[in-house]
């Protein structure tokens, strides 16, 4: 019996906005496939968008049971431990670009045949071309483009009606007094510090690689260190802003979208020098054949043009496929146009950085030690 004959009118009616019965008709059967998967992701609004856009529809179409692990912030450590134990318990792992590079370099992730394993665009364009530069290594299956940027309170009396209009307001304690929130990691903080210390964009990683380059960035951060609340989870900055405990802070653009649009907090978004990152899937090495077959079947569905466009109806992250961009429309429940809130909107890209995945994959461990030592002083 084929999967097509198992589909019910009820299951099709429950697909999310944008998911088509036509696709369900074309969904091929999955031969020699497991009936369950464990997906590792980030929790929160992002994981909820994955559930709504493609995980739940896939389960309804196939009967597959999906269990979630919210440990992606420790993905490499978890994959290493499972690999060393000879018991890979994760079917598919959601990671940011640098961690995908580390997983690939360490032999923790499978290489992907993009044009064989992933769906082509509706016009027949091969997946490798449709994803383009979002394919950052041979193990990484892209999903979204997101950015880390800054939110700020719009009602700070001490600012006398001014609002931040550029990144370096973060370091301007005279005109914009108050506590800041920054991530408790060196990535992005070092680049922002050097930009505001006069280093041109094209020289950032040359300076960071040079003797004293990291120390120069830390010296700039020293100028505001006693005015910083350090965060570890993306949800912290929006909450700190909402509670008035900080006046500005960095976080993921989707978190700020939720605070501003959904929660209607008095918060503004500063797009200047937002840092683009890619987020996507890696397939762990060590899966048995039935599990790997199921994972590849799911990936083909979950990363097709329509599914990635559907995800943008639930969260303001840009889909990684070029063919998905024109399909981004309105929020699934709020009904507002999503394009202005996307980091990939041209109006939001006047100044931006793309996270240098190779540099951070090569240098992260050493720089992390230097950063944590600086924090402890």
LOMARVO-653319 format. One record per residue (C-alpha): residue number from 1; residue in one letter; x, y, z negated. Coordinates in nm, 3 decimals, decimal comma. Each point is the difference from the previous one (the first is absolute). Layout:
BEGIN
+-----+------+---------+---------+---------+
! seq ! type !      xx !      yy !      zz !
+-----+------+---------+---------+---------+
! NUM !    A !       X !       Y !       Z !
...
+-----+------+---------+---------+---------+
This chain:
BEGIN
+-----+------+---------+---------+---------+
! seq ! type !      xx !      yy !      zz !
+-----+------+---------+---------+---------+
!   1 !    X !   0,000 !   0,000 !   0,000 !
!   2 !    X !   0,137 !   0,342 !   0,097 !
!   3 !    X !   0,000 !   0,304 !  -0,225 !
!   4 !    X !  -0,237 !   0,172 !   0,243 !
!   5 !    X !  -0,272 !  -0,256 !  -0,072 !
!   6 !    X !   0,039 !   0,056 !  -0,375 !
!   7 !    X !  -0,065 !   0,374 !   0,010 !
!   8 !    X !  -0,334 !   0,114 !  -0,131 !
!   9 !    X !  -0,200 !   0,311 !   0,073 !
!  10 !    X !   0,032 !   0,087 !  -0,367 !
!  11 !    X !   0,380 !  -0,010 !   0,009 !
!  12 !    X !   0,012 !   0,221 !   0,308 !
!  13 !    X !  -0,239 !   0,250 !  -0,156 !
!  14 !    X !   0,231 !   0,036 !  -0,298 !
!  15 !    X !   0,305 !   0,108 !   0,205 !
!  16 !    X !   0,125 !   0,352 !  -0,089 !
!  17 !    X !  -0,042 !   0,302 !   0,221 !
!  18 !    X !   0,183 !  -0,045 !   0,327 !
!  19 !    X !   0,036 !  -0,379 !  -0,027 !
!  20 !    X !  -0,167 !  -0,145 !   0,304 !
!  21 !    X !  -0,203 !  -0,311 !   0,060 !
!  22 !    X !   0,179 !  -0,018 !   0,334 !
!  23 !    X !   0,330 !  -0,058 !  -0,177 !
!  24 !    X !  -0,155 !  -0,265 !  -0,223 !
!  25 !    X !  -0,119 !  -0,181 !   0,314 !
!  26 !    X !   0,360 !   0,000 !   0,126 !
!  27 !    X !   0,172 !  -0,096 !  -0,325 !
!  28 !    X !   0,175 !  -0,328 !   0,080 !
!  29 !    X !  -0,008 !  -0,294 !  -0,238 !
!  30 !    X !   0,295 !  -0,050 !  -0,231 !
!  31 !    X !   0,137 !  -0,351 !   0,046 !
!  32 !    X !   0,180 !  -0,169 !  -0,290 !
!  33 !    X !  -0,054 !   0,300 !  -0,227 !
!  34 !    X !  -0,030 !   0,027 !  -0,376 !
!  35 !    X !  -0,330 !   0,116 !  -0,148 !
!  36 !    X !   0,147 !   0,259 !  -0,241 !
!  37 !    X !   0,262 !   0,275 !  -0,016 !
!  38 !    X !   0,169 !   0,208 !  -0,269 !
!  39 !    X !   0,064 !   0,355 !   0,120 !
!  40 !    X !   0,231 !   0,233 !  -0,190 !
!  41 !    X !  -0,080 !   0,371 !   0,021 !
!  42 !    X !  -0,008 !   0,320 !  -0,205 !
!  43 !    X !  -0,340 !   0,003 !  -0,167 !
!  44 !    X !  -0,205 !   0,319 !  -0,019 !
!  45 !    X !  -0,158 !   0,182 !   0,291 !
!  46 !    X !   0,246 !  -0,138 !   0,254 !
!  47 !    X !  -0,072 !  -0,364 !  -0,078 !
!  48 !    X !  -0,373 !   0,080 !  -0,004 !
!  49 !    X !   0,034 !   0,134 !   0,356 !
!  50 !    X !   0,166 !  -0,325 !   0,105 !
!  51 !    X !  -0,279 !  -0,204 !  -0,155 !
!  52 !    X !  -0,272 !   0,205 !   0,171 !
!  53 !    X !   0,161 !   0,033 !   0,342 !
!  54 !    X !   0,119 !  -0,353 !   0,068 !
!  55 !    X !   0,048 !  -0,239 !  -0,293 !
!  56 !    X !  -0,368 !  -0,029 !  -0,092 !
!  57 !    X !  -0,117 !  -0,016 !   0,365 !
!  58 !    X !   0,257 !  -0,271 !   0,070 !
!  59 !    X !  -0,118 !  -0,203 !  -0,301 !
!  60 !    X !  -0,359 !   0,032 !   0,113 !
!  61 !    X !   0,089 !  -0,119 !   0,350 !
!  62 !    X !   0,222 !  -0,289 !  -0,104 !
!  63 !    X !  -0,095 !  -0,100 !  -0,353 !
!  64 !    X !   0,359 !   0,051 !  -0,114 !
!  65 !    X !   0,045 !   0,085 !  -0,368 !
!  66 !    X !   0,232 !   0,299 !  -0,053 !
!  67 !    X !   0,161 !   0,068 !  -0,337 !
!  68 !    X !   0,188 !   0,324 !  -0,066 !
!  69 !    X !   0,319 !   0,065 !  -0,194 !
!  70 !    X !   0,058 !   0,371 !  -0,071 !
!  71 !    X !   0,378 !  -0,028 !  -0,034 !
!  72 !    X !   0,135 !   0,163 !   0,316 !
!  73 !    X !   0,202 !   0,252 !  -0,200 !
!  74 !    X !   0,210 !  -0,302 !  -0,103 !
!  75 !    X !  -0,033 !  -0,190 !   0,328 !
!  76 !    X !   0,366 !  -0,081 !   0,060 !
!  77 !    X !   0,061 !  -0,123 !  -0,355 !
!  78 !    X !  -0,315 !  -0,215 !   0,013 !
!  79 !    X !   0,090 !  -0,145 !   0,340 !
!  80 !    X !   0,357 !  -0,072 !  -0,114 !
!  81 !    X !  -0,123 !  -0,182 !  -0,311 !
!  82 !    X !  -0,253 !  -0,207 !   0,196 !
!  83 !    X !   0,260 !  -0,086 !   0,264 !
!  84 !    X !   0,259 !  -0,104 !  -0,258 !
!  85 !    X !  -0,260 !  -0,218 !  -0,172 !
!  86 !    X !  -0,085 !  -0,165 !   0,332 !
!  87 !    X !  -0,365 !   0,088 !  -0,051 !
!  88 !    X !  -0,117 !   0,289 !   0,218 !
!  89 !    X !  -0,338 !   0,083 !  -0,154 !
!  90 !    X !  -0,064 !   0,311 !   0,214 !
!  91 !    X !  -0,150 !  -0,043 !   0,346 !
!  92 !    X !   0,057 !   0,356 !   0,118 !
!  93 !    X !   0,168 !   0,298 !  -0,164 !
!  94 !    X !  -0,074 !   0,370 !   0,055 !
!  95 !    X !   0,317 !   0,211 !  -0,018 !
!  96 !    X !   0,140 !   0,337 !   0,094 !
!  97 !    X !   0,258 !   0,021 !   0,277 !
!  98 !    X !   0,323 !  -0,020 !  -0,205 !
!  99 !    X !  -0,121 !  -0,306 !  -0,190 !
! 100 !    X !  -0,089 !  -0,169 !   0,329 !
! 101 !    X !   0,358 !   0,058 !   0,113 !
! 102 !    X !   0,137 !  -0,148 !  -0,321 !
! 103 !    X !  -0,232 !  -0,302 !   0,027 !
! 104 !    X !   0,115 !  -0,052 !   0,358 !
! 105 !    X !   0,370 !   0,046 !  -0,080 !
! 106 !    X !  -0,020 !  -0,242 !  -0,296 !
! 107 !    X !  -0,180 !  -0,269 !   0,198 !
! 108 !    X !  -0,315 !   0,029 !  -0,209 !
! 109 !    X !  -0,231 !   0,081 !   0,293 !
! 110 !    X !  -0,083 !  -0,164 !   0,330 !
! 111 !    X !   0,078 !   0,165 !   0,333 !
! 112 !    X !  -0,310 !   0,088 !   0,201 !
! 113 !    X !  -0,058 !  -0,043 !   0,373 !
! 114 !    X !  -0,202 !   0,319 !   0,031 !
! 115 !    X !  -0,152 !  -0,060 !   0,342 !
! 116 !    X !  -0,081 !  -0,364 !  -0,073 !
! 117 !    X !  -0,118 !   0,029 !  -0,360 !
! 118 !    X !  -0,182 !   0,336 !   0,009 !
! 119 !    X !  -0,297 !   0,113 !   0,210 !
! 120 !    X !   0,051 !   0,216 !   0,305 !
! 121 !    X !  -0,174 !   0,338 !   0,024 !
! 122 !    X !  -0,348 !   0,003 !   0,161 !
! 123 !    X !   0,151 !   0,115 !   0,331 !
! 124 !    X !   0,247 !  -0,286 !  -0,001 !
! 125 !    X !   0,301 !   0,196 !  -0,128 !
! 126 !    X !   0,231 !  -0,239 !  -0,182 !
! 127 !    X !   0,009 !   0,028 !  -0,377 !
! 128 !    X !   0,372 !   0,084 !  -0,001 !
! 129 !    X !  -0,065 !   0,304 !   0,220 !
! 130 !    X !  -0,319 !   0,100 !  -0,182 !
! 131 !    X !   0,175 !   0,002 !  -0,339 !
! 132 !    X !   0,309 !   0,162 !   0,152 !
! 133 !    X !   0,240 !   0,152 !  -0,252 !
! 134 !    X !  -0,209 !  -0,131 !  -0,291 !
! 135 !    X !   0,168 !  -0,337 !   0,061 !
! 136 !    X !   0,307 !   0,072 !  -0,208 !
! 137 !    X !   0,144 !  -0,351 !  -0,012 !
! 138 !    X !  -0,079 !  -0,350 !   0,122 !
! 139 !    X !  -0,177 !  -0,105 !  -0,323 !
! 140 !    X !  -0,233 !   0,297 !  -0,054 !
! 141 !    X !  -0,363 !   0,009 !   0,120 !
! 142 !    X !  -0,107 !   0,367 !  -0,024 !
! 143 !    X !  -0,337 !   0,108 !  -0,135 !
! 144 !    X !   0,005 !   0,367 !  -0,088 !
! 145 !    X !   0,200 !   0,320 !   0,000 !
! 146 !    X !  -0,022 !   0,181 !  -0,331 !
! 147 !    X !   0,184 !   0,289 !  -0,152 !
! 148 !    X !   0,120 !   0,115 !  -0,337 !
! 149 !    X !  -0,077 !   0,365 !  -0,045 !
! 150 !    X !  -0,104 !   0,251 !  -0,266 !
! 151 !    X !  -0,323 !   0,099 !  -0,165 !
! 152 !    X !  -0,043 !   0,314 !  -0,208 !
! 153 !    X !  -0,263 !   0,158 !  -0,222 !
! 154 !    X !  -0,190 !   0,278 !   0,177 !
! 155 !    X !  -0,098 !   0,179 !  -0,321 !
! 156 !    X !   0,328 !   0,077 !  -0,181 !
! 157 !    X !  -0,046 !   0,347 !  -0,152 !
! 158 !    X !   0,375 !   0,054 !  -0,047 !
! 159 !    X !   0,049 !  -0,017 !   0,377 !
! 160 !    X !  -0,199 !   0,325 !   0,047 !
! 161 !    X !  -0,190 !  -0,125 !   0,301 !
! 162 !    X !   0,299 !  -0,151 !   0,180 !
! 163 !    X !   0,001 !  -0,361 !   0,119 !
! 164 !    X !   0,301 !  -0,205 !   0,115 !
! 165 !    X !   0,047 !   0,012 !   0,376 !
! 166 !    X !   0,333 !  -0,183 !   0,031 !
! 167 !    X !   0,186 !  -0,285 !  -0,162 !
! 168 !    X !   0,248 !   0,215 !  -0,189 !
! 169 !    X !  -0,276 !   0,139 !  -0,222 !
! 170 !    X !   0,073 !  -0,317 !  -0,200 !
! 171 !    X !   0,331 !   0,156 !  -0,103 !
! 172 !    X !  -0,141 !   0,353 !  -0,045 !
! 173 !    X !  -0,074 !   0,021 !  -0,371 !
! 174 !    X !  -0,021 !   0,379 !   0,007 !
! 175 !    X !  -0,290 !   0,033 !   0,243 !
! 176 !    X !  -0,160 !  -0,337 !  -0,076 !
! 177 !    X !   0,057 !  -0,078 !  -0,370 !
! 178 !    X !  -0,131 !  -0,319 !  -0,152 !
! 179 !    X !   0,075 !  -0,371 !  -0,024 !
! 180 !    X !   0,064 !  -0,203 !   0,313 !
! 181 !    X !  -0,048 !  -0,372 !   0,067 !
! 182 !    X !   0,261 !  -0,194 !   0,199 !
! 183 !    X !   0,044 !  -0,371 !   0,063 !
! 184 !    X !   0,245 !  -0,176 !  -0,227 !
! 185 !    X !   0,207 !  -0,115 !   0,297 !
! 186 !    X !   0,271 !   0,170 !   0,205 !
! 187 !    X !  -0,164 !  -0,057 !   0,338 !
! 188 !    X !  -0,156 !   0,321 !   0,140 !
! 189 !    X !   0,104 !   0,204 !  -0,304 !
! 190 !    X !   0,358 !   0,009 !   0,126 !
! 191 !    X !  -0,102 !   0,103 !   0,351 !
! 192 !    X !  -0,231 !   0,274 !  -0,128 !
! 193 !    X !   0,269 !   0,129 !  -0,235 !
! 194 !    X !   0,255 !   0,026 !   0,280 !
! 195 !    X !  -0,246 !   0,169 !   0,235 !
! 196 !    X !  -0,060 !   0,265 !  -0,265 !
! 197 !    X !   0,375 !   0,026 !  -0,056 !
! 198 !    X !   0,043 !   0,106 !   0,362 !
! 199 !    X !   0,085 !  -0,329 !   0,173 !
! 200 !    X !  -0,150 !  -0,024 !   0,353 !
! 201 !    X !  -0,231 !  -0,294 !   0,065 !
! 202 !    X !   0,238 !  -0,162 !   0,250 !
! 203 !    X !   0,286 !  -0,001 !  -0,254 !
! 204 !    X !  -0,183 !  -0,143 !  -0,302 !
! 205 !    X !   0,130 !  -0,354 !   0,016 !
! 206 !    X !   0,348 !   0,108 !   0,105 !
! 207 !    X !   0,014 !   0,209 !  -0,317 !
! 208 !    X !  -0,147 !  -0,277 !  -0,214 !
! 209 !    X !   0,262 !  -0,241 !   0,138 !
! 210 !    X !   0,286 !   0,239 !  -0,071 !
! 211 !    X !   0,195 !   0,018 !  -0,323 !
! 212 !    X !  -0,196 !   0,215 !  -0,244 !
! 213 !    X !  -0,312 !   0,006 !   0,216 !
! 214 !    X !  -0,225 !  -0,181 !  -0,247 !
! 215 !    X !   0,144 !   0,213 !  -0,283 !
! 216 !    X !  -0,087 !   0,314 !   0,196 !
! 217 !    X !  -0,363 !  -0,110 !   0,026 !
! 218 !    X !  -0,012 !  -0,088 !  -0,369 !
! 219 !    X !   0,147 !   0,341 !  -0,088 !
! 220 !    X !  -0,289 !   0,165 !   0,184 !
! 221 !    X !  -0,248 !  -0,220 !  -0,187 !
! 222 !    X !   0,175 !   0,104 !  -0,321 !
! 223 !    X !  -0,143 !   0,350 !   0,048 !
! 224 !    X !  -0,352 !  -0,128 !  -0,072 !
! 225 !    X !   0,074 !  -0,320 !  -0,195 !
! 226 !    X !  -0,144 !   0,129 !  -0,328 !
! 227 !    X !  -0,323 !   0,094 !   0,180 !
! 228 !    X !  -0,062 !  -0,343 !   0,153 !
! 229 !    X !  -0,235 !  -0,282 !  -0,097 !
! 230 !    X !   0,130 !  -0,318 !   0,165 !
! 231 !    X !  -0,256 !  -0,236 !   0,151 !
! 232 !    X !   0,016 !  -0,367 !   0,104 !
! 233 !    X !  -0,348 !  -0,062 !   0,144 !
! 234 !    X !  -0,156 !   0,209 !   0,276 !
! 235 !    X !  -0,320 !   0,054 !  -0,200 !
! 236 !    X !   0,185 !   0,190 !  -0,273 !
! 237 !    X !   0,055 !   0,333 !   0,176 !
! 238 !    X !  -0,365 !   0,054 !   0,101 !
! 239 !    X !  -0,103 !  -0,074 !  -0,358 !
! 240 !    X !   0,268 !   0,232 !  -0,142 !
! 241 !    X !  -0,118 !   0,273 !   0,237 !
! 242 !    X !  -0,366 !  -0,058 !  -0,086 !
! 243 !    X !   0,080 !   0,016 !  -0,372 !
! 244 !    X !   0,204 !   0,319 !   0,044 !
! 245 !    X !   0,312 !  -0,165 !  -0,143 !
! 246 !    X !   0,198 !   0,094 !   0,311 !
! 247 !    X !  -0,049 !   0,281 !   0,252 !
! 248 !    X !   0,150 !  -0,182 !   0,299 !
! 249 !    X !   0,134 !  -0,343 !   0,076 !
! 250 !    X !   0,088 !  -0,258 !   0,262 !
! 251 !    X !  -0,206 !  -0,304 !   0,087 !
! 252 !    X !  -0,142 !  -0,185 !   0,298 !
! 253 !    X !  -0,224 !   0,202 !   0,227 !
! 254 !    X !  -0,286 !  -0,250 !  -0,038 !
! 255 !    X !  -0,002 !   0,050 !  -0,377 !
! 256 !    X !  -0,029 !   0,376 !   0,048 !
! 257 !    X !  -0,278 !  -0,046 !   0,255 !
! 258 !    X !  -0,197 !  -0,195 !  -0,258 !
! 259 !    X !   0,052 !   0,267 !  -0,268 !
! 260 !    X !  -0,085 !   0,292 !   0,229 !
! 261 !    X !  -0,281 !  -0,137 !   0,217 !
! 262 !    X !  -0,157 !  -0,279 !  -0,202 !
! 263 !    X !   0,050 !   0,133 !  -0,353 !
! 264 !    X !  -0,017 !   0,371 !   0,098 !
! 265 !    X !   0,287 !   0,098 !  -0,228 !
! 266 !    X !   0,146 !   0,356 !   0,027 !
! 267 !    X !   0,304 !  -0,132 !   0,184 !
! 268 !    X !   0,164 !   0,107 !   0,324 !
! 269 !    X !   0,228 !  -0,201 !   0,230 !
! 270 !    X !   0,345 !   0,118 !   0,108 !
! 271 !    X !   0,104 !  -0,178 !   0,323 !
! 272 !    X !   0,336 !   0,178 !   0,038 !
! 273 !    X !   0,279 !  -0,258 !   0,031 !
! 274 !    X !  -0,229 !  -0,293 !  -0,063 !
! 275 !    X !   0,200 !  -0,324 !   0,022 !
! 276 !    X !  -0,141 !  -0,261 !   0,236 !
! 277 !    X !   0,020 !  -0,366 !  -0,088 !
! 278 !    X !  -0,130 !  -0,312 !   0,167 !
! 279 !    X !  -0,187 !  -0,264 !  -0,195 !
! 280 !    X !  -0,075 !  -0,348 !   0,126 !
! 281 !    X !   0,022 !  -0,373 !  -0,047 !
! 282 !    X !   0,284 !  -0,249 !  -0,026 !
! 283 !    X !  -0,054 !  -0,375 !   0,025 !
! 284 !    X !   0,202 !  -0,176 !  -0,273 !
! 285 !    X !   0,230 !  -0,284 !   0,099 !
! 286 !    X !  -0,083 !  -0,331 !  -0,163 !
! 287 !    X !  -0,368 !  -0,031 !   0,093 !
! 288 !    X !  -0,123 !  -0,341 !   0,109 !
! 289 !    X !  -0,130 !  -0,035 !   0,354 !
! 290 !    X !  -0,370 !   0,028 !  -0,086 !
! 291 !    X !   0,055 !   0,313 !  -0,208 !
! 292 !    X !   0,217 !   0,165 !   0,265 !
! 293 !    X !  -0,256 !  -0,076 !   0,270 !
! 294 !    X !  -0,273 !   0,161 !  -0,212 !
! 295 !    X !   0,214 !   0,309 !  -0,068 !
! 296 !    X !   0,076 !   0,055 !   0,370 !
! 297 !    X !  -0,369 !  -0,047 !   0,088 !
! 298 !    X !  -0,092 !   0,261 !  -0,262 !
! 299 !    X !   0,272 !   0,242 !   0,114 !
! 300 !    X !  -0,125 !  -0,012 !   0,357 !
! 301 !    X !  -0,342 !   0,109 !  -0,125 !
! 302 !    X !   0,104 !   0,243 !  -0,273 !
! 303 !    X !   0,242 !   0,203 !   0,213 !
! 304 !    X !  -0,199 !   0,028 !   0,321 !
! 305 !    X !  -0,100 !   0,340 !   0,135 !
! 306 !    X !  -0,348 !   0,016 !  -0,151 !
! 307 !    X !   0,092 !  -0,135 !  -0,343 !
! 308 !    X !   0,276 !   0,258 !  -0,052 !
! 309 !    X !  -0,235 !   0,276 !   0,113 !
! 310 !    X !  -0,260 !  -0,133 !  -0,243 !
! 311 !    X !   0,245 !   0,029 !  -0,288 !
! 312 !    X !   0,030 !   0,375 !   0,066 !
! 313 !    X !  -0,371 !   0,028 !  -0,083 !
! 314 !    X !   0,078 !  -0,081 !  -0,362 !
! 315 !    X !   0,333 !   0,175 !  -0,063 !
! 316 !    X !   0,192 !   0,285 !   0,163 !
! 317 !    X !   0,294 !  -0,197 !   0,135 !
! 318 !    X !   0,068 !  -0,003 !   0,372 !
! 319 !    X !  -0,026 !  -0,334 !   0,183 !
! 320 !    X !   0,333 !  -0,125 !   0,133 !
! 321 !    X !  -0,137 !  -0,091 !   0,346 !
! 322 !    X !  -0,019 !   0,270 !   0,266 !
! 323 !    X !  -0,323 !  -0,154 !   0,133 !
! 324 !    X !  -0,163 !   0,034 !  -0,344 !
! 325 !    X !   0,055 !   0,375 !  -0,030 !
! 326 !    X !  -0,287 !   0,109 !   0,230 !
! 327 !    X !  -0,240 !  -0,226 !  -0,189 !
! 328 !    X !   0,057 !   0,177 !  -0,334 !
! 329 !    X !  -0,328 !   0,173 !  -0,070 !
! 330 !    X !  -0,193 !   0,071 !  -0,320 !
! 331 !    X !   0,034 !  -0,124 !  -0,355 !
! 332 !    X !  -0,213 !  -0,311 !  -0,055 !
! 333 !    X !  -0,197 !   0,150 !  -0,290 !
! 334 !    X !   0,068 !   0,375 !  -0,005 !
! 335 !    X !  -0,064 !   0,056 !   0,369 !
! 336 !    X !   0,281 !   0,259 !   0,035 !
! 337 !    X !   0,244 !   0,003 !   0,290 !
! 338 !    X !   0,319 !  -0,173 !  -0,111 !
! 339 !    X !   0,243 !   0,139 !   0,258 !
! 340 !    X !   0,085 !   0,323 !  -0,194 !
! 341 !    X !   0,104 !  -0,209 !  -0,301 !
! 342 !    X !   0,233 !  -0,228 !   0,193 !
! 343 !    X !   0,377 !   0,049 !  -0,039 !
! 344 !    X !   0,026 !  -0,063 !   0,373 !
! 345 !    X !  -0,224 !   0,298 !   0,083 !
! 346 !    X !   0,217 !   0,242 !   0,204 !
! 347 !    X !  -0,112 !   0,290 !  -0,220 !
! 348 !    X !   0,156 !  -0,177 !  -0,299 !
! 349 !    X !   0,331 !  -0,077 !   0,171 !
! 350 !    X !   0,164 !   0,341 !   0,033 !
! 351 !    X !   0,279 !  -0,118 !  -0,232 !
! 352 !    X !   0,038 !  -0,366 !  -0,086 !
! 353 !    X !   0,251 !  -0,276 !  -0,069 !
! 354 !    X !  -0,007 !  -0,365 !   0,095 !
! 355 !    X !   0,135 !  -0,219 !  -0,277 !
! 356 !    X !   0,341 !  -0,128 !   0,113 !
! 357 !    X !  -0,068 !  -0,367 !  -0,056 !
! 358 !    X !   0,348 !  -0,125 !   0,093 !
! 359 !    X !   0,178 !   0,249 !  -0,229 !
! 360 !    X !  -0,217 !  -0,085 !  -0,298 !
! 361 !    X !   0,020 !  -0,375 !   0,063 !
! 362 !    X !   0,381 !   0,028 !  -0,006 !
! 363 !    X !   0,034 !   0,245 !  -0,289 !
! 364 !    X !  -0,305 !  -0,029 !  -0,224 !
! 365 !    X !   0,147 !  -0,219 !  -0,274 !
! 366 !    X !   0,308 !   0,220 !  -0,048 !
! 367 !    X !  -0,191 !   0,328 !   0,020 !
! 368 !    X !  -0,268 !  -0,131 !  -0,236 !
! 369 !    X !   0,267 !  -0,061 !  -0,266 !
! 370 !    X !   0,134 !   0,354 !   0,044 !
! 371 !    X !  -0,350 !   0,146 !  -0,020 !
! 372 !    X !  -0,098 !  -0,191 !  -0,313 !
! 373 !    X !   0,329 !   0,094 !  -0,168 !
! 374 !    X !  -0,073 !   0,365 !   0,083 !
! 375 !    X !  -0,352 !  -0,031 !  -0,143 !
! 376 !    X !   0,132 !  -0,139 !  -0,327 !
! 377 !    X !   0,233 !   0,297 !  -0,064 !
+-----+------+---------+---------+---------+
